[in-house]
Amino acid sequence: MRIDLHTHSNVSDGTEDPDVLIRSAAAAGLDAVALTDHDSTAGWDRARAAATTLGIAFIPGMEVSCQTDTGISVHVLSYLHDPLHPGLLTEIEKSRTARLTRARRMVELMGEDFPITWELVEQHVTEGATVGRPHIADALITLGIVATRSEAFETILTARSPYWVSHYAPHPAHAVALIRDAGGVPVFAHPSAFTRGAVAGGAVLDEMIDAGLLGLEVEHRDNPESARVKLRRIARDRGLLMTGSSDYHGRGKPNLLGENVTAQETFDAIRALATGAAVG
């Protein structure tokens, strides 16, 4: 089986509707695909229906945005959790509200130097989507200020920018514990993505493992090969699953569906460990 466990639709910062993403996955020759939108499960039903029609396996998931005590961004992938679990749902809604407040403030600051407005940003947000910097980037592209999302993130939207605003996000160990409580399988997303900024160290990983972390996303384009060797060793030593994924965003990133995949035995282990939701 060809299994891709990390994709995004326009419910978060991807560019394709959930059902279109599933069609793209089928066209790419995938046998199974997970939808892991940021802090949202709103695309699950449409993706599941499309997967049923096309005859491929659908893994409901989510990517939880987290932050360490020192302000380092960490993402935790959650597979097959109960989307209505009160603890996890409350924390996600808190994060979504904080991201919205943060996005509004960033646009307000940018408006002093660029002709960007919140109304323009909203035109790039799908109903029910988690608002984030990618939507601000799309507005900047529309205005002709930048050519691509990547350019926006490397310049105007970087953490070093005068327009940067921080926002609340749960500690990754807390997110892991909530995912386990919700019957899900937590996996540390792209743990060595140095090109994105500072990465969490061993102490944070230890906290996540103690809280119930079950896997590391090893095969990912943002993990350098030297780091993958280290991640594989850590996974073997600590008894963690190893996944591989594309982190597909449609036109939002150059990542291609299936460019990294997960072994079937790992997929089977995730299914066996989960108690919150079922594979479609």
Buried (B, 14 or more C-beta within 10 A) or exposed (E): EBBBBBBBBBBBBBBBBBBBBBBBBBEBEBBBBBBBBBBBBBBBEBBBBBBEEBEBBBBBBBBBBBBBEEEBBBBBBBBBBBBEBEEBBEBBEBBBEBBBBBBBBBBBBBEEEBEBBBEBBEEBBBEEBBBBBBBBBBBBBBEEBBEBBEBBBEEBBEEEBEBBBEBBBBBBBBBBBBBBBBBBBBBBBBBBBEEEEEBBEEEBBEBBBEBBBBBBBBBBBBBEEEBBEBBBEBBEEEEBBBBBBBBBBBEBBEBEBBBBBBBEEBBEBBBEBBBBBEBB
